[in-house]
Amino acid sequence: MNLDQLYQTLVDKLRDIWDDEEFIVGVLSDLETEEDLERVIRYIDAGVDIDPSSIVCFSTEMQLAKSK
């Protein structure tokens, strides 16, 4: 899958969870690489504790881990 397809796949999955532009933009703003997109997609696909709050926390934790 190329970067555009990954991006669209993630946006679609996020929309299915909560169709809110601020939520989607907030999550995407934490993701910088193809690997980041893939990790969030895998997290959602795992289906454990999937709600807007957990996804925002997951993406934020990924971003914070990079800044250390």
Phi, psi and omega in degrees: 000135178275174185300318179298319179293319177298315180301312181294321177300314180294315179302317179298317179294319179295319178299322178295330180280313178201113182278073182227120185301318181296321177299310183296313179296321179300315179294311182297329182292339178277347188258128185247337187231168176301320179299320178299314179300315180297320180297317180291321177299315178297320178300313179295315182296332178295333173073017180260121177054052182264105172210168184306318182297316182293325180289319177298316178299315180299312181292324178293318178298322177298316181295315181296322179298327179287332185275359179274000000 
